[in-house]
Amino acid sequence: MKPLGILMLDTRFPRIEGDIGNPKSFDFPVIFRRMEGIGSVDAVAVHPNRPRVLAALKANAEALAAEGAIGLSTSCGFLALYQKELEALSPVPVATSALLLIKTLKGKKVGVITASAENLTPAHFEAVEAPGDTPVQGLPADSSFAATFLHNGLTLDRDAVERETVEAGRALMRTHPDIDAIVLECTNLPPYKPALQRALGVPIFDVLDLLRDFRKRLGGRVSG
């Protein structure tokens, strides 16, 4: 089976099973390529340096396609911002972010849990043809999650991050009780999906769901 390629931010934090950066998270082959010098701060920004980030995405997309990747994703949901541009530049199909799932959940009132509500803008939603007023709940800036994943920490308190993620989900549902599906923007959050589903009682969708379907749709496609 031909692999998907994952364009990875330049990070050092732990990637447990369920995280997009752990190959055990997938039931199909994946190949990773680190975008040197492009870290979380470059992706999770209200006003990123778009030419610089897009140049890194393009160069590394071409390299992954040359290695045999038949489709590409990224290790950060905020890179949804570049979906259309990267589609035009990449030699192979692209699915940048779990935010792409929103437009497929027709008839659902969708909410999003994100690494940073402050920095997730209507432009990110517009880039994946999702409503700009989609309800959003972020993880707190002073959270264990932020210390690891936004500030590139070397350790991960899994239990603390799970509690923070569940509380974010509960806060989202308190504010928007009509939500009947949740998308996890962040590619580090899928490990906590089972706890969220137990706590909230609504379907939870993440980047791994996106990529399973993406890989199936690509089928036996040959790159190049």
N, C-alpha and C positions, 0 to 999 in steps of 0.2 A: 504494500500500500504506500502510495506516495505521500510525503509529509506536508503539513502546513508549516509555514514559517512564522515565527513570532519576533517582531521588532521590539527589543527590550530596552527600557531606559537604563541608564548607567547608574545602578544602585548596588548596595551591599547588604541590605536587610534580609533576614531569613525568609525563605519561600517554602512554606509547609505544603503538604499535599492538599490540593484544592486551589492553591494559588496558581495563576497562569504561568509563573516561572518555574514550576515543578513539573517535569515530564510525566510523573505518576498521576497527574491530574487528568490525563487524556487516555482514551482507549484507542488512539491512532497515533502514528508517528508525528513528532514535531521537531523542528530544528530552530534553535535560538540564535539571534545575532544582537550583540550589545551595541547600542548607538553611543559610541564613546563621547563623553562630554555633555550628553543630553540627559539630565536627571529629572527628578520629580519636580523641582522648582521650575524647570523649563516647561513642563507639561501642565502642571496645576497652577496656572497663572491666568489672571483676568486679561492681561495684555502680553501674551507671549511674543517672543521674537520669531514671528511666523516664517520668514525666509530661512533663518538658521535651522529651525526645527524641520521644516519641509525638506531642506537640502539633505539633512541627515536621514530622514525617512526615505527619500528617493534613492540615495546611494546604497543604503542597507537593504531596501526592497530589491534592488537590482542584484545585489550580492546573494540574497536568499533565493531568488528565482534561479540564479546561475547554479546554486547548490542543489536545485531540484524541487524547491517548494512550489506547490501548485496553487497556493493561495496564501494570503498574509493577514495577520492580525497584529495588534500591538499590546504592550503590557500596561497600558494606561487608558482608562475610559475617556479621559479628557482629550485624547488624540482623535476623538470623534470630530473635532474641529477641522481636521485635515481629510476627512473621508472623501469628499468629491475631488479635491486636488490630487490626493494620492491615487485614487482610482484612475485618473487621467495619466499619471506618470508611471504607474507600476506595470511591469510586464505580465502580472498575473492578477486575478481578482483579489479584492481587499474587503475585509470586514473589521474596521478599526476598533469598535466599541460595543459593549452591551446596550448602549443607548439606541443602537439600530433596531433593537427588539421592540421599542415602543410603538413604532408604526405598524408592526405586525399584530399587536394585541388589540385588534379591532373590537369595539363594543365594551372594552374594559376601561375603567378609570384607573390610570396608571400613576403611581408615585415612584420617586427615585430616592434611594439612599446613596450618598456620594461622599467621597473623601473630603470635599470642601464645598459647602453650599454657597459660600461667599464668591467662589471663583467659577462656579458652573453657571454660565451665562446663557441667555436666549440664543446666542450665536452657536453654541455647542448643539443645542436642540435643532436649530434650523439646518445645520450641516447634515443631520441624519433624518430630516423630514419629520421631525416630531414637534408637537406643540411647544411653543416657547414658554407657555405658562404651566407646564407640567409641574406638579407639586414636588418639592425637593426637601430632603432633610440631610444635613451633613453631620459628620462626626465632629465632636468638639475640638477646637484648636489646642486645648490643653490635655487631650486624651492620650491614653497609652497608644492608641492607633496612630495618632499624629506623630508621637515621639519616634515610632518605628518607621512608618511608611512615608510620612512627609518630611521628616528630618533625618531620614536615612540611618536609623539606629541599628546597632549590631545585635540587639536582643528583641525577642517578641514574647510578650505576656499574653498567651493565647486566651486564657480565661478572661482577662481584663478586656481584651478586644471583643470577645464574644459578648460580654455584658454591655459594653458600649454600643455595639451594633444592634443588639436587641432593644436597648433603650432608644436608640435613634429610630428604629422601626415603630416603637410604641408612640414616640412623639409625633411621628409622621401621621400615624393613624388617629391620634387624638385631634390633630389639627385638621385632618381631612378624612373623616370617618366613612366617606363614600368610596374610598380607594378599595379596589378589589383585585389589584395585582401590583407587585413591586418589582422594579428592576434595580439591580445593584450595579451602579456605574463602575465602581472600583474593582479592579481585577484581583485585589488582595482579599476581598470579602467572601468569595464562594465557600471557604471553609466553615463559615458561620450560618450558611443558608438553612441547614436543618433546625438550628435553634430558633432562627427567625420564623420559620414556618410553624413550629410548635407554639411560639409565643403569639403570633399574629393571626394565624388561621386563614391566610390568603396565599395564593401562589406567588412564589419568589422565582425570579429569572435572573440569570447571571451570564457572564461571558462564556462560560463553559457550555451553557445551553446554546448560545449563539454559534459557537464554533463546531459543535456536534452537527448542527443542521447545515452550516456552511460547508463542512467537509463532505457531508452526504450529497449536497447539491453539486459539488465539484466532481464527484464520482471518480472516474478513471482518467480525468483530464491530464494531458501531458503538458508540462510547462514549456515555454518557448514557442 
